[in-house]
Structure formats: structure tokens, C-alpha cells
């Protein structure tokens, strides 16, 4: 079965306003169906961890809920319910600020750029931009594999 790159970039946010949350949802669902490409973490230690810890969500409870393969709307509603009916705006802002401004280490930056067909010398440092370039390269591989 052909693997499918995540549909949401790290910068995507739903009505709740939390970046990375739609990406986390899409990666976990792809993984549950055996469709997440190699090299992607379904719920990893990077931006996914930042979202979960920043909002105060338990990783295992999130994964258990996502076992049901809910819509994104149902997932956001569950997140709000799990956090007692509301999510403090300051928590959302802290998560978003960190993710939107986080630069990747130089070796990881170059690895992603080269893997996406660039030289590695391009002035792209912010993680969400690098994730997008990586996704686009994976999307191209997805389309061109026989």
C-alpha cells in the first residue's frame, strides 16, 4: 500500500487556533491505517509533544481517542472537553509562538533541505517551513511512484 504524506502543515490550525494540532491528528490517523510514510512520527517528541504538553493533554489519552478515527471537528471538541470545557488563550499563544518561531538544528536543517532536492545552503531555518518542504518532497514521491 502506498504511503500518504500528512495533509496538514505544522502551521495549520483549526477553529481552536492551535498550530500543529491538525497535523498531529492527520499523522496519527494515517499511522493507524498503515499509511504514514517512513520517517514521519505519528505523535513524536518534537512539535507534537510541544502541543500536548503545552495544552496539558495526556499523550496516551489522545492516542486512545484517535483510535476511533474521529473527524477533526470531533477531535477538537474532545480536546476542549478534556481540558475542562475551555483552553486558556495564553496556553494556545505559548504553543503557537514556540512552534512558529522554532529553528531546527543546522544538521537537521541541511538534511531536510537536501532530502527535498535543495543544496542545503538555502536560508530556511524555521521548522515549520522545513517541515513543509519535506512534505512537498514526500508528496512528489507519492505522485511519481509507480
GROMACS elastic network, one bead per residue, 0.5 to 0.9 nm:
[ bonds ]
;  ai    aj funct       b0    kb
    1    34     6  0.82475   500
    1    35     6  0.74101   500
    2    35     6  0.68675   500
    2    37     6  0.84359   500
    2   142     6  0.73916   500
    2   145     6  0.86059   500
    3    30     6  0.84741   500
    3    34     6  0.76407   500
    3    36     6  0.55299   500
    3    38     6  0.81733   500
    3   142     6  0.71283   500
    4     7     6  0.83600   500
    4    30     6  0.73470   500
    4    35     6  0.55547   500
    4    36     6  0.58173   500
    4    37     6  0.62064   500
    4   138     6  0.82301   500
    4   139     6  0.74882   500
    4   142     6  0.67464   500
    5     8     6  0.89986   500
    5    27     6  0.82410   500
    5    30     6  0.84021   500
    5    35     6  0.81633   500
    5    36     6  0.64862   500
    5    37     6  0.62822   500
    5    40     6  0.86162   500
    5   135     6  0.62784   500
    5   136     6  0.83726   500
    5   138     6  0.61180   500
    5   139     6  0.58955   500
    5   142     6  0.76330   500
    6     9     6  0.75205   500
    6    23     6  0.67448   500
    6    24     6  0.88701   500
    6    26     6  0.59525   500
    6    27     6  0.57017   500
    6    30     6  0.75086   500
    6    36     6  0.74330   500
    6    37     6  0.86437   500
    6    40     6  0.88350   500
    6   135     6  0.71486   500
    6   139     6  0.87493   500
    7    22     6  0.86925   500
    7    23     6  0.71410   500
    7    26     6  0.65958   500
    7    27     6  0.82713   500
    7   135     6  0.85982   500
    8    11     6  0.80018   500
    8    12     6  0.60752   500
    8    13     6  0.87463   500
    8    20     6  0.80612   500
    8    22     6  0.61078   500
    8    24     6  0.84938   500
    8    25     6  0.89143   500
    8    26     6  0.69147   500
    8    27     6  0.86896   500
    9    12     6  0.54259   500
    9    13     6  0.89343   500
    9    19     6  0.87517   500
    9    20     6  0.71773   500
    9    22     6  0.80396   500
    9    23     6  0.60169   500
    9   128     6  0.73264   500
    9   129     6  0.87741   500
    9   131     6  0.72453   500
    9   132     6  0.60344   500
    9   135     6  0.79583   500
   10    13     6  0.82319   500
   10    19     6  0.61943   500
   10    21     6  0.79361   500
   10    22     6  0.79432   500
   10    23     6  0.59777   500
   10    24     6  0.85051   500
   10    47     6  0.80001   500
   10    99     6  0.79129   500
   10   100     6  0.83040   500
   10   127     6  0.85175   500
   10   128     6  0.54407   500
   10   129     6  0.83773   500
   10   131     6  0.71136   500
   10   132     6  0.75955   500
   11    18     6  0.87944   500
   11    19     6  0.51817   500
   11    20     6  0.60380   500
   11    23     6  0.85456   500
   11    96     6  0.85043   500
   11    99     6  0.80365   500
   11   100     6  0.69194   500
   11   128     6  0.63572   500
   11   129     6  0.86274   500
   12    17     6  0.87049   500
   12    18     6  0.79598   500
   12    19     6  0.52879   500
   12    20     6  0.61020   500
   12    21     6  0.76656   500
   12    22     6  0.64355   500
   12    23     6  0.71986   500
   13    16     6  0.72648   500
   13    17     6  0.52057   500
   13    18     6  0.51815   500
   13    20     6  0.65846   500
   13    21     6  0.65466   500
   13    22     6  0.61548   500
   13    23     6  0.85435   500
   14    17     6  0.54692   500
   14    18     6  0.67606   500
   14    19     6  0.77511   500
   14    21     6  0.77694   500
   14    22     6  0.67762   500
   14    72     6  0.83210   500
   14    73     6  0.83430   500
   14    76     6  0.79562   500
   15    18     6  0.80951   500
   15    73     6  0.87320   500
   15    76     6  0.82415   500
   16    76     6  0.69716   500
   16    77     6  0.89328   500
   16    80     6  0.84906   500
   16    87     6  0.83096   500
   16    92     6  0.85416   500
   17    21     6  0.88120   500
   17    89     6  0.89830   500
   17    92     6  0.70570   500
   17    93     6  0.87251   500
   17    96     6  0.85069   500
   18    21     6  0.58944   500
   18    22     6  0.82688   500
   18    51     6  0.78918   500
   18    92     6  0.57814   500
   18    93     6  0.79981   500
   18    95     6  0.73070   500
   18    96     6  0.63872   500
   19    22     6  0.72782   500
   19    23     6  0.81937   500
   19    51     6  0.80718   500
   19    92     6  0.84300   500
   19    95     6  0.76186   500
   19    96     6  0.57260   500
   19    99     6  0.74887   500
   19   100     6  0.80820   500
   20    23     6  0.50520   500
   20    24     6  0.60718   500
   20    25     6  0.86106   500
   20    47     6  0.68755   500
   20    48     6  0.69028   500
   20    51     6  0.70376   500
   20    96     6  0.83317   500
   20    99     6  0.78967   500
   21    24     6  0.51041   500
   21    25     6  0.62391   500
   21    26     6  0.86944   500
   21    48     6  0.76011   500
   21    51     6  0.69359   500
   21    52     6  0.87755   500
   21    76     6  0.85105   500
   22    25     6  0.50576   500
   22    26     6  0.61547   500
   22    27     6  0.86076   500
   22    72     6  0.70781   500
   22    76     6  0.89006   500
   23    26     6  0.50974   500
   23    27     6  0.60485   500
   23    28     6  0.85187   500
   23    48     6  0.84750   500
   24    27     6  0.52595   500
   24    28     6  0.61594   500
   24    29     6  0.86131   500
   24    42     6  0.69547   500
   24    43     6  0.63528   500
   24    44     6  0.88650   500
   24    47     6  0.86424   500
   24    48     6  0.60923   500
   24    51     6  0.88571   500
   25    28     6  0.53866   500
   25    29     6  0.62431   500
   25    30     6  0.86509   500
   25    42     6  0.85657   500
   25    43     6  0.87070   500
   25    66     6  0.75320   500
   25    71     6  0.89798   500
   25    72     6  0.71040   500
   25    75     6  0.77669   500
   26    29     6  0.52210   500
   26    30     6  0.60921   500
   26    31     6  0.85285   500
   26    42     6  0.84821   500
   26    72     6  0.84221   500
   27    30     6  0.51233   500
   27    31     6  0.60587   500
   27    32     6  0.85960   500
   27    35     6  0.89480   500
   27    36     6  0.65645   500
   27    40     6  0.78992   500
   27    41     6  0.74682   500
   27    43     6  0.73313   500
   28    31     6  0.50228   500
   28    32     6  0.61487   500
   28    33     6  0.87644   500
   28    36     6  0.81124   500
   28    41     6  0.83851   500
   28    43     6  0.64587   500
   28    63     6  0.76554   500
   28    66     6  0.71733   500
   28    67     6  0.86045   500
   28    69     6  0.88679   500
   29    32     6  0.50617   500
   29    33     6  0.64604   500
   29    34     6  0.87253   500
   29    35     6  0.84820   500
   29    36     6  0.83718   500
   29    42     6  0.81313   500
   29    66     6  0.69888   500
   29    67     6  0.78405   500
   29    69     6  0.61938   500
   29    70     6  0.86207   500
   30    33     6  0.52586   500
   30    34     6  0.62627   500
   30    37     6  0.86700   500
   30    42     6  0.79362   500
   31    35     6  0.55692   500
   31    37     6  0.83158   500
   31    41     6  0.85260   500
   31    42     6  0.60228   500
   32    35     6  0.75383   500
   32    36     6  0.82245   500
   32    42     6  0.87236   500
   32    66     6  0.86920   500
   32    67     6  0.72623   500
   32    69     6  0.82323   500
   33    36     6  0.78556   500
   34    37     6  0.85427   500
   36    39     6  0.85986   500
   36    40     6  0.67158   500
   36    41     6  0.82213   500
   36    42     6  0.75208   500
   37    40     6  0.59989   500
   37    41     6  0.88764   500
   37   138     6  0.81771   500
   38    41     6  0.82223   500
   40    43     6  0.88971   500
   40    44     6  0.85014   500
   41    44     6  0.51152   500
   41    45     6  0.83918   500
   42    48     6  0.85735   500
   43    46     6  0.85089   500
   43    47     6  0.88362   500
   43    48     6  0.56819   500
   43    49     6  0.73354   500
   43    59     6  0.82307   500
   43    63     6  0.83024   500
   44    47     6  0.74504   500
   44    48     6  0.56228   500
   44    49     6  0.62402   500
   45    48     6  0.62899   500
   45    50     6  0.77558   500
   46    49     6  0.54610   500
   46    50     6  0.64622   500
   46    51     6  0.89671   500
   47    51     6  0.62614   500
   47    52     6  0.87068   500
   47    95     6  0.89894   500
   47    98     6  0.89370   500
   47    99     6  0.65528   500
   48    51     6  0.52682   500
   48    52     6  0.63291   500
   48    53     6  0.86213   500
   49    52     6  0.51477   500
   49    53     6  0.59042   500
   49    54     6  0.80086   500
   49    59     6  0.81709   500
   50    53     6  0.53786   500
   50    54     6  0.55547   500
   50    55     6  0.82622   500
   50    95     6  0.66711   500
   50    98     6  0.82512   500
   50    99     6  0.78317   500
   51    54     6  0.50983   500
   51    55     6  0.59966   500
   51    56     6  0.82574   500
   51    57     6  0.81876   500
   51    92     6  0.86460   500
   51    95     6  0.60725   500
   51    96     6  0.84963   500
   51    99     6  0.86433   500
   52    55     6  0.54329   500
   52    56     6  0.58789   500
   52    58     6  0.67716   500
   52    59     6  0.66062   500
   52    62     6  0.85959   500
   53    57     6  0.60589   500
   53    58     6  0.76758   500
   53    59     6  0.84506   500
   54    57     6  0.78283   500
   54    91     6  0.63245   500
   54    92     6  0.76996   500
   54    94     6  0.74077   500
   54    95     6  0.58113   500
   55    83     6  0.80513   500
   55    87     6  0.74544   500
   55    88     6  0.85211   500
   55    91     6  0.60473   500
   55    92     6  0.70442   500
   55    95     6  0.76681   500
   56    83     6  0.74987   500
   56    91     6  0.89241   500
   57    60     6  0.88637   500
   57    61     6  0.77373   500
   57    62     6  0.71707   500
   57    79     6  0.78246   500
   57    82     6  0.75935   500
   57    83     6  0.74438   500
   58    61     6  0.53712   500
   58    62     6  0.62518   500
   58    63     6  0.87697   500
   59    62     6  0.51033   500
   59    63     6  0.62093   500
   59    64     6  0.85797   500
   60    63     6  0.51128   500
   60    64     6  0.60553   500
   60    65     6  0.85997   500
   61    64     6  0.50063   500
   61    65     6  0.61658   500
   61    66     6  0.85694   500
   62    65     6  0.52074   500
   62    66     6  0.61936   500
   62    67     6  0.87080   500
   62    75     6  0.89719   500
   62    79     6  0.82906   500
   63    67     6  0.62275   500
   64    67     6  0.51489   500
   64    68     6  0.75754   500
   65    68     6  0.58859   500
   65    69     6  0.78313   500
   65    70     6  0.79259   500
   65    75     6  0.80253   500
   65    78     6  0.82984   500
   66    69     6  0.51963   500
   66    70     6  0.63027   500
   66    75     6  0.76215   500
   67    70     6  0.80368   500
   70    73     6  0.79549   500
   70    74     6  0.58248   500
   70    75     6  0.61560   500
   71    74     6  0.51719   500
   71    75     6  0.62689   500
   71    76     6  0.87911   500
   72    76     6  0.62300   500
   72    77     6  0.85693   500
   73    76     6  0.52749   500
   73    77     6  0.62168   500
   73    78     6  0.86142   500
   74    77     6  0.50594   500
   74    78     6  0.61046   500
   74    79     6  0.86383   500
   75    78     6  0.50359   500
   75    79     6  0.62036   500
   75    80     6  0.87569   500
   76    80     6  0.63318   500
   76    81     6  0.86261   500
   77    80     6  0.52302   500
   77    81     6  0.62109   500
   77    82     6  0.85310   500
   77    85     6  0.89098   500
   78    82     6  0.58678   500
   78    83     6  0.84947   500
   79    83     6  0.62212   500
   79    84     6  0.88350   500
   79    85     6  0.85564   500
   79    86     6  0.87630   500
   79    87     6  0.85552   500
   80    83     6  0.51745   500
   80    84     6  0.65453   500
   80    85     6  0.50951   500
   80    86     6  0.53008   500
   80    87     6  0.63051   500
   81    84     6  0.52473   500
   81    86     6  0.72174   500
   82    85     6  0.71436   500
   82    86     6  0.87888   500
   83    86     6  0.61778   500
   83    87     6  0.64230   500
   84    87     6  0.79308   500
   86    89     6  0.89939   500
   87    90     6  0.85450   500
   87    91     6  0.72101   500
   87    92     6  0.73473   500
   88    91     6  0.54492   500
   88    92     6  0.67101   500
   88    93     6  0.88725   500
   89    92     6  0.50779   500
   89    93     6  0.61124   500
   89    94     6  0.86253   500
   90    94     6  0.61192   500
   90    95     6  0.86435   500
   91    94     6  0.51756   500
   91    95     6  0.62761   500
   91    96     6  0.85797   500
   92    95     6  0.52604   500
   92    96     6  0.60886   500
   92    97     6  0.85171   500
   93    96     6  0.50622   500
   93    97     6  0.58930   500
   93    98     6  0.84700   500
   94    97     6  0.52092   500
   94    98     6  0.61819   500
   94    99     6  0.86385   500
   95    98     6  0.53535   500
   95    99     6  0.62236   500
   95   100     6  0.85030   500
   96    99     6  0.52595   500
   96   100     6  0.58207   500
   96   101     6  0.83164   500
   97   100     6  0.53194   500
   97   101     6  0.60254   500
   97   102     6  0.82717   500
   98   101     6  0.54313   500
   98   102     6  0.57386   500
   99   102     6  0.53328   500
   99   103     6  0.87838   500
   99   126     6  0.88181   500
   99   127     6  0.76321   500
   99   128     6  0.72892   500
  100   103     6  0.88182   500
  100   126     6  0.74418   500
  100   127     6  0.76820   500
  100   128     6  0.65619   500
  101   126     6  0.62303   500
  101   127     6  0.76767   500
  101   128     6  0.82744   500
  102   125     6  0.83382   500
  102   126     6  0.56414   500
  102   127     6  0.57881   500
  102   128     6  0.78507   500
  103   106     6  0.87646   500
  103   109     6  0.84973   500
  103   124     6  0.89355   500
  103   125     6  0.52502   500
  103   127     6  0.52244   500
  103   128     6  0.84670   500
  104   107     6  0.82636   500
  104   108     6  0.63398   500
  104   109     6  0.57463   500
  104   125     6  0.61673   500
  104   126     6  0.63027   500
  104   127     6  0.53752   500
  104   130     6  0.82608   500
  105   108     6  0.54359   500
  105   109     6  0.60309   500
  105   110     6  0.87115   500
  105   125     6  0.82983   500
  106   110     6  0.61657   500
  106   111     6  0.85246   500
  106   125     6  0.80879   500
  107   110     6  0.53008   500
  107   111     6  0.61343   500
  107   112     6  0.87206   500
  108   112     6  0.61739   500
  108   113     6  0.85804   500
  109   112     6  0.53825   500
  109   113     6  0.62531   500
  109   114     6  0.86685   500
  109   120     6  0.74748   500
  109   124     6  0.77477   500
  109   125     6  0.65703   500
  109   126     6  0.86779   500
  109   127     6  0.80185   500
  109   130     6  0.70037   500
  110   113     6  0.50926   500
  110   114     6  0.60206   500
  110   115     6  0.83795   500
  110   118     6  0.88232   500
  110   119     6  0.79978   500
  110   121     6  0.72192   500
  110   122     6  0.86147   500
  111   114     6  0.52889   500
  111   115     6  0.60052   500
  111   116     6  0.85799   500
  111   120     6  0.71397   500
  112   115     6  0.50335   500
  112   116     6  0.61660   500
  112   117     6  0.87940   500
  112   118     6  0.86713   500
  112   120     6  0.78792   500
  112   130     6  0.65632   500
  112   131     6  0.78764   500
  112   133     6  0.76342   500
  112   134     6  0.61184   500
  113   116     6  0.51339   500
  113   117     6  0.65002   500
  113   118     6  0.51766   500
  113   119     6  0.67141   500
  113   120     6  0.50001   500
  113   121     6  0.81286   500
  113   122     6  0.77477   500
  113   124     6  0.83719   500
  113   130     6  0.71355   500
  113   133     6  0.72957   500
  113   134     6  0.75003   500
  114   117     6  0.51035   500
  114   119     6  0.55546   500
  114   120     6  0.52621   500
  114   121     6  0.89578   500
  115   118     6  0.72870   500
  115   120     6  0.88521   500
  115   134     6  0.71896   500
  115   137     6  0.75599   500
  116   119     6  0.89886   500
  116   133     6  0.61967   500
  116   134     6  0.56687   500
  116   135     6  0.84946   500
  116   136     6  0.76314   500
  116   137     6  0.50206   500
  116   138     6  0.80228   500
  117   120     6  0.85838   500
  117   137     6  0.76731   500
  118   121     6  0.77985   500
  118   122     6  0.74332   500
  119   122     6  0.69154   500
  120   123     6  0.85332   500
  120   124     6  0.89408   500
  121   124     6  0.84372   500
  122   125     6  0.86606   500
  124   127     6  0.84674   500
  124   129     6  0.70361   500
  124   130     6  0.69191   500
  125   128     6  0.88017   500
  125   129     6  0.74789   500
  125   130     6  0.70710   500
  126   129     6  0.56089   500
  126   130     6  0.64768   500
  126   131     6  0.88386   500
  127   131     6  0.59977   500
  127   132     6  0.85437   500
  128   131     6  0.50331   500
  128   132     6  0.62519   500
  128   133     6  0.87816   500
  129   132     6  0.51124   500
  129   133     6  0.63803   500
  129   134     6  0.86902   500
  130   133     6  0.51251   500
  130   134     6  0.61988   500
  130   135     6  0.85910   500
  131   134     6  0.50330   500
  131   135     6  0.61021   500
  131   136     6  0.86182   500
  132   136     6  0.61032   500
  132   137     6  0.85762   500
  133   136     6  0.51223   500
  133   137     6  0.62470   500
  133   138     6  0.86280   500
  134   137     6  0.51919   500
  134   138     6  0.62294   500
  134   139     6  0.85750   500
  135   139     6  0.59622   500
  135   140     6  0.85431   500
  136   140     6  0.61514   500
  136   141     6  0.86181   500
  137   140     6  0.50913   500
  137   141     6  0.63135   500
  137   142     6  0.86196   500
  138   141     6  0.50109   500
  138   142     6  0.61013   500
  138   143     6  0.86938   500
  139   143     6  0.62904   500
  139   144     6  0.86971   500
  140   143     6  0.51473   500
  140   144     6  0.61555   500
  140   145     6  0.85361   500
  141   144     6  0.52110   500
  141   145     6  0.58700   500
  142   145     6  0.56962   500
  142   146     6  0.88616   500
  143   146     6  0.82875   500
